[in-house]
Amino acid sequence: MDDQVSALQARGISAVALHSGRPWAEQKAQRAEARTAALIYASPEKLKSPRFRKWMRDIGIAAAAVDEAHCVSEWGHDFRPDYMSLDVLKSEFNVPVMALTATATVKVMEEVADRLTLDAPTVVRGDFARPNLTFSVEHVQGDKARAARVVELVQDQPSGRVIVYAATRKRVQAVDKALRAVGIKSAYYHAGRSSQARANVAAAFESGKKRVLVATTAFGMGIDHPDVRLVVHANAAGSLAAYYQQAGRAGRDGLPSRCVVLYSSADSMTHKRLRGNNPRPGAVAGWSAMQDYVFGQTCRQAQIIRYFTGEGAADCQGCDACTDGEAVAEQVRAARDGLKERGRARDAKKRKDAAVSLDSDQYTIIASFVGSLRKPLGKALIAKGLRGSSAKPVKRKGLAKNPEYGSLRGVPESTVLDALSEMLEDGRLVRKGRKYPTVWLPDKRVRAVREPGSKPRRPVPTGLKGALVKFRKAEARRRRWQPFKVLTNAVIDRIISEQPATTADLYAIKGLGEKKVLKFGEGILTLVRQHA
Ligand SMILES: [Zn+2]
């Protein structure tokens, strides 16, 4: 927001950005300035506050623009729930609304219009083609090979800026290190760094002190350097729309620039993990489009245009598929063969493991291992202990001291797990634990593990109270705050007695200020609803 405001001010247009989370005095000054400004910038979450909306009604607004409007769409690549509340622009303010985005498929455009309740909107679509960009894909196996290839690509591009995207913070740092090791002026950027470090890195890239920036997708909102000559994705992006937005940061000045994706099958696992257990269907579809792109053998630019518009396009004559289609086909063939080969090796190992079975002594060892436990444990951990693993949780639970620790070393893990399942089934072992299924001997009492003389535990709160306490703990840990800074016990009690149903109800609760409602309001309301 600040970049855009200063760019407007430089052109003589009065603009102001309203930030939440700043001291109240500063916010008041910004609001005073905003009364006479032509353009006001605010984040979508601000519009959730009834007080802010009242203020907006007071000063009166003539029109609204929603930037990065694809964030409204669950089918977009960057869905943000806060954008969903922007329908108030129509329902409460009834002003003309313009939605702006650089990356929207036809489906996303329709959803944006729907969510913002736009009434028969005029659609203005620019040209998706970027004729000065040269797209290519390289299939690379292994992190070392990837980092080495990034170094080569940067060395082949001796002038102009370079952005390297990697999927995780760890990969970002590894690639940055590889670049610096050969004397390239590189810096790295990800959300795990302090805001000061991030500002320094951005400034060094801005001034040209650092020519290369290695970053996660946390970098880039609103950056606009004309002379980015190369954008390398050291891992495939999470979706094709995200890819085109990031690659599109190359060659803004219209001069020839390259956009290269380095892909390996490991990217598929990485993005699966990043999407989490309950991914949006849009996120899954976005990744599958990205995969179609990296395994595609036709003009890259035309593939991208077809993805966004649903319409065909002329070949660009510059990308790898246009200039050396045979090499692209060969590369895809080799990658597919590699995948098949690795799949076959995996299957062979599985078959070999499945052929191993335990003798009766080994079953006795398992029972004896479980018998020596102080507390019931999960199957995976028991198998690890039996196989003599030195993994951290094994040490932490003291399994290395179990007399049978490592007695089944060399037996495949799947065989031990199968044996445990079999023993649970035939009653030689029993299940304990509700939250996580754990394993125990039948007829053996589970003793409460408490140090002698220690205080008995306080009862754990349940219901809404328990949920709020848990919520407080999680939020506090995430922000490294003391729990009472999130919600005090008194506020929790008030929430329980007031049972708020709307944001307005939350504002009425003593001890819940605007900042807290913005940060935690949605979470609290969800919990109250769940425990109603
Ligand atoms: Zn092409």
Residues whose N, C-alpha, C, O or C-beta is under 5 A from the ligand:
A	BS01	ZN	C299 R300 Q301 D315 C316 Q317 G318 C319 C322
